[in-house]
Amino acid sequence: MTLSFFDQFSSPTFLGMPIILIAITLPWTIFPAPSNRWLNNRLLTVQDWFFSYTTSQLFSPLKPSGHKWALILISLMTFLLSMNLLGLLPYTFTPTTQLSMNMSLAIPFWLATILIGVRNQPTMTLGHLLPEGTPTLLIPALIIIETTSLFIRPLALGVRLTANLTAGHLLIQLIATASFILLPIMPAIAITTTLLLILLTILEIAVAIIQAYVFVLLLTLYLQENI
C-alpha cells in the first residue's frame, strides 16, 4: 500500500510510450480564444478580467522595460495554474509534481533574468554579491554566501512547487483511503473524515492557485532586480 500512494506521481504510459506531452498540451485547449465581437460572453469576460488584474498586480512595481515580459510570464502562470487544477481531478496526472519539469521551467527563466542584468547593468548585478560597507575580513565569505543564494533560487522555485503539490496529493489520497476503510467499520468517523477531505480539497485548490502565482511573482521580483 505504501508504494501505491506514490504511483500517482509516476509518468503515465500507453503502449510503452509516455503520454506526459498530452497532459502538458491539454490545458491549453480549455481556454476559449478571444473573439472580435464588441460584447464577449461571460467566460471570456471573466478570463479577460483575470488576466488584466493579474498582470497589473504583477507588473505594476516593474519599470516599463520589464513590461515586455508580461505575455510570457502570464502565459506561464496560466499554464501552471491549469495543470495544478486539472491534477486535482480523479484519475488525472499532474505534471507539476515532477521536479524535473519544474526545474526545466525555473532554470531558463531565472537564467534569463540574470543575463539581462549582466547585459544591462553589470556593475549593479555584480554589486549584489557584496553589500556596501562590508568589513574586509568578511568579503570572501559574503561573496560565497551571496553566490550560493543566487544559484539556489531556481532550485527553490522548482522544489517549492513540487513539494507543495506532492504533499497535498498525498494527504488527499491518505484521507480518502482512510474514509473508504473506516466506512463499514465506523461510519460516524468515516463521515467526519469525508468532511475533512472536502475541506482539504478546497484548501488544495487554493494551494494550486497560490503556487502558480508565487512561482511567477518570484520571477518578476528577480526580474525587478536586474532591470
N, C-alpha and C positions, 0 to 999 in steps of 0.2 A: 504493500500500500504506500510505503514511503516513496518508492520510485514513481508510482502513478501520479503523485501530486506534481511532479516535475515534468511529466510527459507533455503537458500543455505548452511548455516553453521550447520544445523541440520543433525544428522546422518541418512542416508537413511535406509529404512527398506523394506523388501519384505516378505509378508505374516506374518507380525508382528515380523520378525527377523531382527536384524541389520546386514547390509552387509558391515560394515566398514572393516571387515577382508579381503574381496575381494579387496577393494580399497587399502589396505595395501600390499597385496601379489602380486597384478597385476603388479606393476612397475618392479619387478624382472624378469618378463617373457620377457620384451622388450630388454634386454641386450643380445647380442649374446655370446655364450660360446666360449672360446678360442679353437683354433684348433692346431693340431700337425704338420701342414704344415710349410714349410720354409717361404713361402710367404702367408700372410693373405690378405683378401680383404680389401677394403678401410675403411669400417665401423670398422672392428677390429683394423686396424692400427690407426685410429683416437682415438678409445677408449683406446688402449694401451698407445698412446702418452699422452692423457688427464690424465690417472691415474698416469703415470710416472712423468709428470710435476707437478701435484698437490701434489703428495707425496713428491717430492724433495722440493717444496716450503714450505710445512707444517712442515716437519720433519728435515730440514737442521739445524735449531737452537738447536735441542734437542741432548742430549747425546746419544751414541749408545744404552744405556739401554732402552731408550724410543722408539727406532725404532720398537720394538716388537708390539707396539700399532698401527702400520701403517695399518695393514689389517683391523682391526675392525673399526678404525676411517674413513678410506677411504670408507669402506662399508656403514658406517653411512651417510657420505656426499652424496654418490651415492643414497642412499635410500631417503634422504630428497630432493635432487635435482630432482629426478624423480617424486616424489609426488607433489612437488611445481609446476613443469612444466606441468604435466598432469592435475593439478587442474585448469589451465587456459583454458582448452578446454571447449567448451559448454556442458552443461548437465552432468558435472562431479562433483565429490565430492572431496574436498581437506582435507585429514585427518590432515594435519599440521595446519589447522586453529583451531583445538581443543586444548585448553590449557592443558587438562588432558593428552593427548597423548604426547605433547611436554615436559611436566614435567616428564612423565614416561621415557622419553629418557634422559633428562638433569640430574635428580637426581642420577640415578645409576652411570653414567659416572663421574659426579662431586664427588660423594662419593668414587668412586674407586681411583681417583687421591689423595684424602685426606688420604685414608687408606694406599696407597703406601708411601706417605710422612711420616706418623706416624710410619710405619714399618721400613723404610729405614733410615730416619734421623729425629727422633722425636724431637731432640733439635732444629734444624733449623725450623721445621714445627711450633712448638710452639713459636719459636722466632719471627715469622712473626706477631704474635698478639701484640708484644710490640717492637716498634722501639728502636734502641740503642740510649742512651743519653736522654731518656725521663725524664722530671722532676718528682720527686716523687709524687707530688700532682696530676699530670695528668695520672698516671699509671692506676688507676681503670677506668677512663673514656675512655682512649685509648683502653684498653682491651675490654671493652664493644663495642666500635665502630668497632674495627677490627673484633671481633667475629660476630657482626651483618653483616658487609660487606661480611664476609666469607660465611655466611649462605644465603645471598641474591643472591649469584652467580647463583645457579641453577634456582632461580625464574627469574632472569634477562634473562637467556638463553631461558627459555620457553616463557616468556611474550614478549620478543623481536621478536621471530619468529612468534608467534601468532598475535601480533599487526600489524606487517608489512604486513603479508599476508591478514589479515582480512580487513585492511584499503584499500589495493589495490583492493580486490574483490568488496568491497562496492563502491569504486569510479567507477570501470568499469561498474557495474550494474546501478549506478545512471546516468552516462553519456549515456549509451546505452538506458535507459528508456527515457531520455530527447530527444535523437535523434529520437526515434520512435514516440514520441508525437509531436515533432515540425515539422516532415516531411510534413504532409498535411497542416499545418498552415503557417510555414515559411521555405520553402525548403532551402534557402541560409544558414540560421543559422543552420539548421539540417545537411547540408553537412559540415559546419565548425565544428560542434560538432562531427561528424563522424571522421573527420581528427584528432581531438583531442583525440578521443577514440583509434584510431590506434596508435598514439604516446604514449598514456598511456599504451596500451597493450605491446608495445615494452619495455617501462620502467618497467612494471611488470615482464616481462621475465628476465630482468637484476636483479630486486629485488629478484626474486625466486632463481637465481643462487648465488647472493651475500649472501643472508641469510643462505643458506645451507653451504657456505664456511665459513662465520663468525661463525656459530654455532660450527663447527669443529675446527676452528682456536682458538677460546677461550678455548676449551677443551685442545688443545695442549699447550696453554700458562699456564693453570692450571697444566697440567702435568709437564711442564718445571720447575715450582716452587717446585715440590715435588720429583724430581729425582736427 
